[in-house]
């Protein structure tokens, strides 16, 4: 088996009784994770180009960092072609000399210009079905500094704040949800964090999506985004690393589809340092979490999924990193093919597992 399919209690019962249809989906979420996304590229491609077009109703999209990038591809007229542009641009990034802040910004901007041609921007902004949202944080205190040292200190403080409790992160950052359309369909701040919503347009969308993936210390933040309050905007994954749907919207009807590279969710970036910190099943009642199986991951090069550290790990052997990542990209198509077979045959009803964490 190449996929692990888990569902919260409500979603599990619905799938066991009726299978899973594209008409059941109210939203699709995308997580931060940099190069890890390559592992599920083929799954996303199948979902957005082959499966969801079988339905006609509106669907919300929300992502942070690379999750925001991939959903911006998915919301374009030809999602298969746009996702292919994105994955190839991501794989072709080159930090052979040194992964300096300037080089990271240069490579990221090159990637985003490949992802977001003028026609693609208009398709995202005016997509009649897929309602695009992406998350960033407006930084407070040292995290808002242009200088690296105050950012490093703020990140260390953030670690201890997160250790004490997620609510304490509110003193360092505020959530900002950028959305296509005249009004957001997600209620920013269902989890009580100070939050705001900003409408996307052709002038601010590049800056907004760029801010969603602007990693502190490693990259310059984005300032003065049109329509947003003045300030420094950085990686939305700091607060919503693997975004929890109930933090952003209340979906009383329909299910939330969550293609993911892990079989669990980590709520904020800092939580990845705490092995016991995973989002409990009782907060994912209507979520369908689809991830590569352990068996599939073990079959990949080095028995693991790609990660950003591979840029350093393969420095001096740029071609080998690209070869391995391209192999993962091609293997990821197996995930999409298997998902389509499961939903088409109805076998997903017997394969789905109840989220139990």
N, C-alpha and C positions, 0 to 999 in steps of 0.2 A: 504493500500500500504506500503510495507516494504522498498522500494528503492526510492531515489530521483535521477533522471537522468537529468542532465543539460548539455548544449552544447553551445560552442561559435557559432557565426553567421554562419561560413562556415560549421562546423560540424552539427549544427542544421538543416540547409537546406538539407544537404546530407541525414541525418537520416530521416527527414520528407518525402523525396522523395523516398528513397531506403531502409530504414531500416538500420541495422548495421550488417556487416559481419566481420568475423575475418580477411578477406583479406583487409579490410579497414584500419587496424591498422599498423602504422609505428613505434610507440614507446609506452612504458608503463612506467609511472612515479610512484615513491613511496615516500611518505612524512615521515619526522621525526614525532615522537609522542609517543615513548615508548609503554606503555601498551595499549594505544588507539587502536593500530593495531589489538588487539585480536577481536575487534568488527567486523572487515571486513576479518578476516582469511578465513571464508567460501566463501566469494566473490572472494578473490584471488585464492583460491583453485579451484573453478569452472572455473575461467577465464583461468588459466594456465594448468589445467589438462584436462578440457573438451572442452573448446571453442577455444582457440588459436591454439591447434593442428589441427584444421580443415583447417588451412592455411599452406602454405609452404614457404612463403617469409621471409627474415630476418627482425627482429624486435629489435629495440634498447631498452635497459632497463637502467633507471637511478634512483638512490635513495640515500638518506642520512639517517644515523642512522638506526632505525628499518626498514626504507624503503630500505636501502641497504641490510639489513639482509634478508628481505623477498624476494627480487629479486635475491639474491644469492641462496636461496632455489628454486625459480622458474626456475632458469637457470640450475638446475641439471636434470638428466635423468628422474627421477620420481618426478615431482614437488609436487604431492599430498603427497607423503611420506615425502619429505624434509620439506614442510610447516608444516606438523603435528609434525615432530621432533622439529621444531623451536617453534611453539606455546606451546607445552608441556614443552620444556626447559624454555621458558620465564615464564610460569605460575609457574613452580616449583622453581624459584629463592627464596632464603630464606635470609631475612634480619631481622630475629626474634630478634637477640641480639642488633645489631646496624648497621645503614647504613653508615659505615665508607668508606673512599676512597679505602682502601685495600680490604674490603669485596665486594664493587661494582666491582672492577677490577676482583676479584676472581670469582664472579658469572658470569660476562660477558664473561670471558675467558672460563669458563665451558660451557656456552651457545654456544659460537662460535665453540668450538671443537666438540660439538654435531652437530651443523649445517654444519660444514665443514670437514667431514672425507676426507682422501686422495682421495678416488674415487670421491667424490663430487667436490673437488677442480679441478680435471682434467676435469670433466664434464662441469664446469663453463668456464674454460679457453678455451676449445675446442668445445663449443656448436656451431654447424653450423648455427643455426637460431637465437637464443636469444643472442644478443651482450651486455654483461654485462658492466655497468659503475657504479661507486659509487663516491660520492663527500666527500671531507674533506676540512679543511682549514689549511693552513700553518700560524701559529700564529706569530704576530709581537708585540714588546713591552712587556708590563706586561703579556699579555695573553700567551706569550711563556715561562713564568717562571715556574719552577718546584714547587715554593712555592705558598701556597694558598692565602696569603694576596695580593700579586701583581695581581693574577688572579681576585680576588674579586674586586679590584680597577679598573682593566681593564674592567670588566663586567659592572660596574656602569658607567664608561666612555662610554662604548659601547651603553648603554641605551640612553644617551644624544646625542651621535652621530647619532643613528638611529632616534631619535626624530627630529633632524635637517635635516636628509635626508639619505637615504640608501647609497648614494655615499660616505659618510664620514666613513663608515665601512672599506673602503679600506685601511685606515691607521693602522688598527688593524689585518687584515687578508687577505690572498690571497686564491683564490679557487684552489683546485687541483682535477682533475678528473682522477681516476684510471680506466683503461679499459682493458678488455680481447681483445685478438687479437693484431696483430702487429701495428695497427694504430687505433686511436679513430674514431668513426663515428659521434661523437658529437664535435662541435667546442667550446672548453672551452673558456668562456669569451665573448659570444655574447653581454653581457650587459656592456662591457668595464672594468670589474674588472680584475685586474692582475690575470691571470690564467695560469695553466700549465697542461699537460697531462702526465701520467706515465703508462707504460704498466705493467699489472699484470703478475706474474708468480708464480710458486709453492712456491717460497721462500718468496715472499712479500705479497701474497694475504691476509693471516691472519692478518698481521699488518695493511694493508690498510683498510680492512673492520672494524677492531677494531678501527682504528683512526676515522672512519666515525661516530662512536657512543661514542667517548670519551668525556664525558660532562665535561666542565671546572669546577674547584673547587671540584666537586664530584669524579672525576677520574683523574688518571695520564694521561698525553698525551702520544703520541707515537712518539719516536724519531728515526731518522736514518732508514727510510724505504728504502729498496733497490730500486735503480733507481730514487728516489726522492731527491731533494735538501736537504741538511742538515737542520734540524730545528725541531720545535715542531708541531705536527699535532694533531688537535682536531676535535670535532664534526662538520660535514659538515652542520648540521642544523643551526649553527650560522648564516651562510650566506644564505643557501638554505633550510629553515625550511620546507616549502612546495614548492619544487622546481618548478620554472616557466619554462615550456619547452622552450619558446622563448629566455630565458637567456642562453641556452645551445646548441640549434640547431635550424636550420631553416627547418621546414618540409613543403615544398611546395606541396608535394604529401602525401596523407594519413592522418590519424587522430591520435591523441595522447589520449590513454586511461588512465584515472586517477582514479583508485579505491581509495577512500578516506573516512576517518571517519567523516569529516566535509563537509558541503555544500559550503565551501568557502576556499580560499587559503590565508595563511599568508606568505609573501615572506621570511622574516628572523625571527629568534627566538625572537628578540626584538620586532617585530611587534605584538606579541601576547598580549603585554601590552597596545596596542593602538587599541581600539575597531573599530575605523574608518579605520584602515589600512587593507584592503583586496585587493587582486589583481583584477583590473578592467577587465570587460568582453572583452574589446578591445585588451587585451594582451593574450586572450585565444581563439582566433578565431577558431582553429582547435582541441580544447580540448573537450573530453567527460568526464565529471566529475560525477562519480557514488558514492553515499553516502547513508548511512542508513537514512530512513525518520525519522522525529521527532516522529511520532507515534511508530516506531520500538524502538527508543532509550528510549522513555518513558516506554516501556514494559520491559526493562532490570532491573536487580536488582538495587534498589535505583533510578530508572529512569534516569540513566546516563551511559556513557561509562566508562570503566576502565581507571585509570590513575596511574602514577608512585607513587603519594602520597598515594595510597592505601597500599603500603608497611608500611608506618608509621601509617596510619589510623587503620590498623588491626594488629599492633604490639601486640603480646600477644594472637592473635587469627589467627595465620597463616592458620589454616585449613579453617576458614570461608572465608578468601580472596581467597584461592584456589577454594573453592566451588563456589563462585560467579563468578570468572573468568572462570571456566570451564563451568558454565551455559551460559555465554556470548559466549564462544567458540562454544558451541553446537548450540545456537540460530543463530550464524553467518552463519551457513550452509543454513538457510532460504534465506539469501541474495543471495547466489550463485545459489540456485535453482530458485529463482524468476528471476534473470538475464538471466539464460539459457532459461527459458520459454519466456521471452520478446523478445529475439533476434531470437529464433527459430520460434515463431509465427508471428513475424513482428509487434507485438503490441508496441514495443519500439518506433515506428514512432509516435504513438499517445500519448505516455507517456512522451517523451522528452520535456524538458522545455528550453527556450532560456535563457542563462546566461544574467542577466540584470544589475549586479552590476557594 
